[in-house]
Amino acid sequence: MAAAASNLQIATLRHCQLPSRKGFKPCGTTLGSCSKVSSWAKLSSCSNISSLPFFQRKFVSSSVKNERTVTKAMAEASDSKPSSGLSIDLKGKRAFIAGVADDNGYGWAIAKSLAAAGAEILVGTWVPALNIFESSLRRGKFDESRVLPDGSLMEITKVYPLDAVFDSPEDVPEDIKSNKRYAGSSNWTVKEVAECVKQDFGSIDILVHSLANGPEVTKPLLETSRNGYLAALSASSYSYISLLKHFVPIINPGGSSLSLTYIASERIIPGYGGGMSSAKAALESDTRVLAFEAGRKHKIRVNTISAGPLRSRAAKAIGFIDMMIDYSSANAPLQKELSAEEVGNAAAFLASPLASAITGAVIYVDNGLNAMGVGVDSPIFKDLDIPTDKH
């Protein structure tokens, strides 16, 4: 495999040479007054869910061991061996991924898949997590996670501090401005970050929203306070509206915008509280409206991915993520554990010209669990001949 560019290879289909646009490349290292940044090759994804005490739940882990079947982001074949298949080509495209602060979440996986397809990567990281994450990157802690299918390392052109809860400097309260966790960082509100990206690069092609926060996520909805509920909607759904609003002027026509949602938006998931299920429902509704408005005015596609449970650091704040993964493995049509890479690859497809007619959609990447009406691991179905992976 050549190291020149990376593509998702979909075998059995004819090769399609997709058009690409030459990207704007800044000269040298950009460490200006616009923001506290880093041009190191790095970054990771997380949803900023506050670290509240976990539910004290006991459950029996499934003994099912699953092999992951994953579509890899593959490098182009060499000239001596032409590639076969329909490839995802994002060379010359530039992506901004909001909500990256470690290397094991969906945002990081999306960044890797976009990079593997040839896109230039810009990242927005939650301000309080920025210093720790950058320190880890300097020590090479995430080098293994940066490896792309062709053997090269994912390059992050620039890292921007970001707190998507605040639209502009005027919205930031004094206690946040004086908070030592924000010391040393500037221009991190949504409006300022968009302005900095415009100043640094001129435009982008792909916008990804991979962040959420529910300060009372472990509380049942009936016990959620008004402030907790509104905070969940502000950080998890309105933040997407704000990002798109401020980035739309610099997204090239034909561009794509993505967010991440969860099946709790339309099904009851006990324990996923604090207004987070409401926030995800709002996010999906907003996706449809934004698809119309951004499509008509700016020719930008807007979609959201409903991802299955992932054992990420952020998800552990909910307190029962292992239980949800075991439940999915036992009841989903595809009886295996979902990988972040599978979500990343779906995002690369949605961001590519191959999905040029897809907008306003909720795309399920959850091994098909959303299609199930019952949990087939229930004893009530013990007499039915239901195929089960025993390995």
Buried (B, 14 or more C-beta within 10 A) or exposed (E): BEEEBBBBBBEEEEBEEBEBBEBEEEEEEBEEEBBBBBBBBBBBBBBBBBEBEEBEEEEEEBEBEBEEEBBBBBBBBEEEEEBBBBBBBBBBBBBBBBBBBBBBBBBBBBBBBBBBBBBBBBBBBBBBBBBEBBEBBEEEBBBEBBEBBBEBBBBBBBBBBBBBBBBEEEEBEEEBEEEEEBEEBBBBBBBBBBBBBBBBBEBBBBBBBBBBBBBBBBBEBEEBEEEBBBBBBBBBBBBBBBBBBBBBEBBBEBBBBBBBBBBBBBEEBEBBBBBBBBBBBBBBEBBBEBBEBBBEEBEBBBBBBBBBBBBBBBBBBBBBBBBBBBBBBBBBEBBBBBBBBBBBBBBBBBBBBBBEEBBBBBBBBBBBBBEBEEEBBEEEEEEEEEEEEEE
